[in-house]
């Protein structure tokens, strides 16, 4: 009986340690809105219900080093789009619901 109790104790400790392993953030286009600030989604901008207001979107874009962010419009796909400047170049920026920011030359 004592062996069974010890075995169960060891197994519960091992399973708890296994459950605490760090998970890597997903990078596919179906990734939910989860904070993964150092990971870029290769499918960005991802369409989806966007809860950012225009001012929040502008703040995030400016925080990534863009200046002169103009009027942003939210498309039917939920992606905020607008003009901005970066490194002296005029670009179009897009911000999706996951916080991904992508640019295209104007």
C-alpha positions as MATLAB code, in Angstrom:
seq = 'XXXXXXXXXXXXXXXXXXXXXXXXXXXXXXXXXXXXXXXXXXXXXXXXXXXXXXXXXXXXXXXXXXXXXXXXXXXXXXXXXXXXXXXXXXXXXXXXXXXXXXXXXX';
ca = [
       0.000    0.000    0.000;
       2.885    2.307    0.805;
       4.464    1.636   -2.608;
       1.247    2.544   -4.395;
       1.011    5.844   -2.521;
       4.640    6.693   -3.315;
       4.190    5.747   -6.976;
       1.084    7.920   -7.264;
       2.928   10.822   -5.609;
       5.841   10.561   -8.027;
       3.518   10.343  -11.027;
       1.580   13.432   -9.943;
       4.812   15.421   -9.547;
       6.035   14.344  -12.988;
       2.739   15.177  -14.674;
       2.677   18.632  -13.006;
       6.207   19.330  -14.240;
       5.274   18.248  -17.764;
       2.195   20.509  -17.780;
       4.311   23.567  -16.959;
       6.495   23.419  -20.079;
       6.499   26.718  -21.967;
       4.532   26.731  -25.192;
       5.747   28.488  -28.317;
       3.452   31.096  -29.863;
       1.637   30.015  -32.989;
       2.389   31.937  -36.163;
      -0.329   30.774  -38.531;
      -3.130   32.985  -39.801;
      -5.611   31.411  -37.394;
      -3.738   32.579  -34.288;
      -6.155   34.107  -31.771;
      -5.559   37.576  -30.353;
      -2.816   36.670  -27.913;
       0.086   38.872  -26.846;
       3.125   37.693  -28.787;
       4.985   40.991  -29.223;
       8.262   39.520  -30.520;
       6.660   37.196  -33.052;
       5.458   38.332  -36.473;
       2.598   36.496  -38.099;
       3.667   35.622  -41.648;
       0.052   35.897  -42.831;
      -0.354   39.460  -41.488;
      -2.481   41.430  -41.779;
      -5.031   38.913  -40.585;
      -8.703   39.645  -41.150;
     -10.894   39.507  -38.058;
     -13.032   41.463  -35.655;
     -10.822   44.365  -34.540;
     -11.507   45.972  -31.172;
      -8.894   48.739  -31.508;
     -10.240   52.266  -31.793;
      -8.655   54.555  -34.363;
      -6.665   56.366  -31.671;
      -5.428   53.066  -30.182;
      -4.393   51.866  -33.644;
      -2.561   55.154  -34.271;
      -0.749   54.895  -30.905;
       0.412   51.347  -31.684;
       1.641   52.345  -35.131;
       3.521   55.346  -33.730;
       5.035   53.148  -31.008;
       6.610   51.040  -33.789;
       8.528   54.059  -35.107;
       6.120   55.530  -37.660;
       5.472   59.277  -37.757;
       2.927   61.472  -39.473;
       0.262   58.793  -39.203;
      -2.719   60.100  -41.139;
      -6.389   59.242  -40.931;
      -6.883   55.512  -40.470;
      -9.833   53.626  -41.904;
     -11.050   50.233  -40.764;
     -11.941   47.997  -43.686;
     -14.610   45.317  -43.809;
     -11.861   42.808  -42.974;
     -11.241   44.606  -39.639;
      -7.785   45.870  -40.667;
      -6.897   49.514  -39.959;
      -5.161   51.144  -42.962;
      -3.624   54.577  -43.446;
      -0.651   56.668  -44.544;
       2.465   57.174  -42.446;
       6.161   58.021  -42.694;
       9.113   55.834  -41.727;
      12.779   56.555  -42.382;
      11.790   59.490  -44.607;
       9.587   57.331  -46.837;
       5.855   57.552  -47.313;
       4.238   54.170  -46.661;
       0.820   52.653  -46.175;
       0.490   50.887  -42.823;
      -1.957   48.188  -41.811;
      -2.794   47.047  -38.289;
      -4.799   43.863  -37.714;
      -6.687   42.603  -34.668;
      -3.612   40.721  -33.443;
      -1.565   43.929  -33.339;
       0.523   43.003  -36.395;
       1.743   46.050  -38.304;
       2.735   45.705  -41.943;
       3.690   48.322  -44.495;
       3.713   48.769  -48.224;
       5.437   51.462  -50.281;
       3.072   54.125  -51.571;
];
